[in-house]
Amino acid sequence: MMTFEHSRIGTSIVVTLGGRIDNQTIPVFDNHIQRLLDAGESSFILDFTDVEYLSSAGLRGLLKLTKETKARGGKTVIVAANPSIQHLFKISGFDKIFIIAKDLLEATGIML
């Protein structure tokens, strides 16, 4: 199960996620994100504080979002990923693709 909430900080949408991002939940993530993109949003801060698990399907969803926001002149920043997810980013090479911040304050500064 995954939880998904969003709010705004400045010109960025903060998406607070929780639970598992995997084959079963990535369609929900993609659907929510696509609605925000369709509404004209292009900069996202993804708060991973409560994300317990990220599968390869979740990585693909994050990569898709990162490419889309970049194409629109925006950014995607991932915040507060737990150590196992940080390790996954590192061993997969995604730490070189994703912008990763330790907290919302750092992410907000990156967005400026």
LOROKE-971040 format. One record per residue (C-alpha): x, y, z; residue in one letter. Coordinates in steps of 0.25 Angstrom, whole numbers. Layout:
// LOROKE-971040
<nunu xx="X" yy="Y" zz="Z" resn="A"/>
...
//
This chain:
// LOROKE-971040
<nunu xx="0" yy="0" zz="0" resn="M"/>
<nunu xx="5" yy="14" zz="-3" resn="M"/>
<nunu xx="0" yy="27" zz="2" resn="T"/>
<nunu xx="0" yy="40" zz="-6" resn="F"/>
<nunu xx="-2" yy="54" zz="-2" resn="E"/>
<nunu xx="2" yy="67" zz="-8" resn="H"/>
<nunu xx="4" yy="82" zz="-4" resn="S"/>
<nunu xx="11" yy="94" zz="-10" resn="R"/>
<nunu xx="24" yy="101" zz="-5" resn="I"/>
<nunu xx="26" yy="113" zz="-14" resn="G"/>
<nunu xx="26" yy="108" zz="-29" resn="T"/>
<nunu xx="28" yy="94" zz="-25" resn="S"/>
<nunu xx="18" yy="83" zz="-22" resn="I"/>
<nunu xx="22" yy="74" zz="-10" resn="V"/>
<nunu xx="18" yy="60" zz="-11" resn="V"/>
<nunu xx="18" yy="53" zz="2" resn="T"/>
<nunu xx="19" yy="38" zz="0" resn="L"/>
<nunu xx="18" yy="26" zz="9" resn="G"/>
<nunu xx="18" yy="11" zz="9" resn="G"/>
<nunu xx="22" yy="3" zz="-3" resn="R"/>
<nunu xx="25" yy="8" zz="-17" resn="I"/>
<nunu xx="25" yy="-5" zz="-25" resn="D"/>
<nunu xx="18" yy="-12" zz="-37" resn="N"/>
<nunu xx="4" yy="-11" zz="-30" resn="Q"/>
<nunu xx="5" yy="4" zz="-26" resn="T"/>
<nunu xx="13" yy="10" zz="-37" resn="I"/>
<nunu xx="0" yy="12" zz="-46" resn="P"/>
<nunu xx="-6" yy="20" zz="-34" resn="V"/>
<nunu xx="7" yy="29" zz="-33" resn="F"/>
<nunu xx="7" yy="31" zz="-48" resn="D"/>
<nunu xx="-8" yy="35" zz="-49" resn="N"/>
<nunu xx="-6" yy="45" zz="-38" resn="H"/>
<nunu xx="6" yy="51" zz="-44" resn="I"/>
<nunu xx="0" yy="51" zz="-58" resn="Q"/>
<nunu xx="-11" yy="59" zz="-53" resn="R"/>
<nunu xx="-2" yy="69" zz="-47" resn="L"/>
<nunu xx="7" yy="70" zz="-59" resn="L"/>
<nunu xx="-6" yy="72" zz="-68" resn="D"/>
<nunu xx="-10" yy="83" zz="-58" resn="A"/>
<nunu xx="3" yy="90" zz="-62" resn="G"/>
<nunu xx="12" yy="86" zz="-51" resn="E"/>
<nunu xx="27" yy="84" zz="-54" resn="S"/>
<nunu xx="35" yy="84" zz="-41" resn="S"/>
<nunu xx="33" yy="73" zz="-31" resn="F"/>
<nunu xx="39" yy="70" zz="-17" resn="I"/>
<nunu xx="36" yy="56" zz="-14" resn="L"/>
<nunu xx="37" yy="54" zz="2" resn="D"/>
<nunu xx="41" yy="39" zz="4" resn="F"/>
<nunu xx="41" yy="40" zz="19" resn="T"/>
<nunu xx="31" yy="29" zz="20" resn="D"/>
<nunu xx="34" yy="21" zz="8" resn="V"/>
<nunu xx="38" yy="7" zz="13" resn="E"/>
<nunu xx="41" yy="0" zz="0" resn="Y"/>
<nunu xx="44" yy="4" zz="-15" resn="L"/>
<nunu xx="44" yy="-6" zz="-26" resn="S"/>
<nunu xx="50" yy="-6" zz="-40" resn="S"/>
<nunu xx="36" yy="-1" zz="-45" resn="A"/>
<nunu xx="37" yy="10" zz="-35" resn="G"/>
<nunu xx="50" yy="14" zz="-40" resn="L"/>
<nunu xx="45" yy="14" zz="-54" resn="R"/>
<nunu xx="33" yy="23" zz="-49" resn="G"/>
<nunu xx="43" yy="33" zz="-43" resn="L"/>
<nunu xx="52" yy="33" zz="-55" resn="L"/>
<nunu xx="40" yy="36" zz="-64" resn="K"/>
<nunu xx="36" yy="48" zz="-55" resn="L"/>
<nunu xx="50" yy="53" zz="-55" resn="T"/>
<nunu xx="51" yy="53" zz="-70" resn="K"/>
<nunu xx="37" yy="59" zz="-71" resn="E"/>
<nunu xx="40" yy="71" zz="-62" resn="T"/>
<nunu xx="54" yy="73" zz="-68" resn="K"/>
<nunu xx="47" yy="74" zz="-82" resn="A"/>
<nunu xx="38" yy="84" zz="-76" resn="R"/>
<nunu xx="49" yy="93" zz="-70" resn="G"/>
<nunu xx="46" yy="88" zz="-56" resn="G"/>
<nunu xx="53" yy="79" zz="-46" resn="K"/>
<nunu xx="50" yy="67" zz="-37" resn="T"/>
<nunu xx="56" yy="66" zz="-24" resn="V"/>
<nunu xx="55" yy="53" zz="-15" resn="I"/>
<nunu xx="56" yy="56" zz="0" resn="V"/>
<nunu xx="59" yy="48" zz="12" resn="A"/>
<nunu xx="60" yy="34" zz="6" resn="A"/>
<nunu xx="63" yy="23" zz="16" resn="N"/>
<nunu xx="77" yy="17" zz="16" resn="P"/>
<nunu xx="73" yy="4" zz="8" resn="S"/>
<nunu xx="66" yy="13" zz="-3" resn="I"/>
<nunu xx="79" yy="22" zz="-3" resn="Q"/>
<nunu xx="87" yy="9" zz="-5" resn="H"/>
<nunu xx="78" yy="5" zz="-16" resn="L"/>
<nunu xx="80" yy="18" zz="-23" resn="F"/>
<nunu xx="95" yy="17" zz="-21" resn="K"/>
<nunu xx="96" yy="3" zz="-26" resn="I"/>
<nunu xx="87" yy="5" zz="-38" resn="S"/>
<nunu xx="94" yy="18" zz="-42" resn="G"/>
<nunu xx="81" yy="26" zz="-40" resn="F"/>
<nunu xx="88" yy="35" zz="-30" resn="D"/>
<nunu xx="95" yy="41" zz="-42" resn="K"/>
<nunu xx="82" yy="44" zz="-49" resn="I"/>
<nunu xx="73" yy="48" zz="-37" resn="F"/>
<nunu xx="75" yy="61" zz="-29" resn="I"/>
<nunu xx="74" yy="56" zz="-14" resn="I"/>
<nunu xx="73" yy="65" zz="-2" resn="A"/>
<nunu xx="74" yy="61" zz="12" resn="K"/>
<nunu xx="61" yy="69" zz="16" resn="D"/>
<nunu xx="51" yy="79" zz="11" resn="L"/>
<nunu xx="59" yy="91" zz="15" resn="L"/>
<nunu xx="70" yy="86" zz="6" resn="E"/>
<nunu xx="61" yy="82" zz="-5" resn="A"/>
<nunu xx="54" yy="96" zz="-5" resn="T"/>
<nunu xx="68" yy="103" zz="-6" resn="G"/>
<nunu xx="71" yy="94" zz="-18" resn="I"/>
<nunu xx="58" yy="98" zz="-25" resn="M"/>
<nunu xx="62" yy="113" zz="-25" resn="L"/>
//
